Amino acid sequence: MAKDEGKPVTRVPFNALDRHNGGELAVRMNQEATRIINGGWYVLGKEVEAFEHEFAAYCGTRYAIAVASGSDALELAIACLGLPDGCKIAVAPNAAMYATLAVLANRKIPLFVDVSATGSTLDPRALEEALTPSTRAVVATHLYGRLADTRAILDIAKRNNLIVIEDCAQAHGARRDGRKAGAFGHIGCFSFYPTKNLGALGDGGAITTDDAQLAARLRQLRQYGWTRKYDVGLEGGRNSRLDELQAALLRIKLPLLDGWNQRRREIAKRYSDGIRHPRIAVPVIEDESYVGHLYVVHCDQRERLRSHLVEQGVGVDVHYPIPDHRQRVFADRYAGLSLPVTERLSQTALSLPCFPELHDEEVEAVIDACNRWSD
């Protein structure tokens, strides 16, 4: 075991943004940064407008509204719908509270719905069973870069008059039936946090929709609720604006996204084909409905496997260790709620390195380390 001052040396990083943003891409981004600085306009200008048009075209929607973060995208998406306070919004409870926090921020009630054992996304059967008369919407989270079961969720939503909000923060470019993430539901929410498949050099987000009225409301809400400058005409507004620099950098990266996603899928498939340890359950990698944001295995001895991989120099992480309904902020409010699949997966999930710049020999090192684990 290689060590430095008593600590394992990481030979395969979990992520490496210096690689991702280096080389020729760094040269181009530096040139754009200089141009933006010299241009003298830094917030909600021509770069943001151009990125919104390009991102909407990429996603296959009529509109994209750029905002300051993925969390703001979720909060503003719910805010623009005009749903009554106290109504319920169905959410998957295995995605680190992001959708749940957005629901709570809008004075709505999260309806926690169990997830599927295979895809870790919202289980349509559990959704239908959990619905109440006060349920008005559902957040379909495309977790780990894998599309939720959009066909079944949209069918349930149509039959029950529900609004479908897609949480696409981990699924930029994922596609099914000729449509991409953000174009299935009534509204889609994206994050451009640096580690995302399409990442900025800071926070950023966007909301996609085909609804002209929702798009107009969102443009108001992201800037104080202004009808025009200094004239607040819409309640619930805030300061949530994407800056020109981040928009310019995202415009450079957007044409490269599909290639990066393909590389992520290739790495994921090599893992799933190569990891043969009987105690490590690997995901099935099928098609472009998965874009490899995270590669998550499951093991009933997760902490032992985690320690072994760290000792072997492999960077790992857990996504996510605490289900929403078990978060301390709720105290005992949901003590009686049992979501067995979510709770089990939170104890077994382990994420392996999966980013486009991962070298082939590093992929093989991860596979070898997994297979050599003595459980």
NORFEN-V34425 format. One record per helix or strand of 3 or more residues. SS is the DSSP state (~ for helix, > for strand). FROM is the first residue (numbers start at 0). TO is the last residue. Records with the same first field share a line. If there is no record, write none. Layout:
SS=FROM-TO ; FROM-TO
This chain:
~=16-19 ; 22-38 ; 45-58 ; 69-78 ; 97-104 ; 123-129 ; 142-144 ; 149-159 ; 211-220 ; 243-253 ; 256-273 ; 301-310 ; 323-325 ; 327-329 ; 339-347 ; 359-370
>=62-66 ; 87-91 ; 108-112 ; 134-140 ; 162-166 ; 186-190 ; 204-208 ; 225-227 ; 294-297 ; 348-351
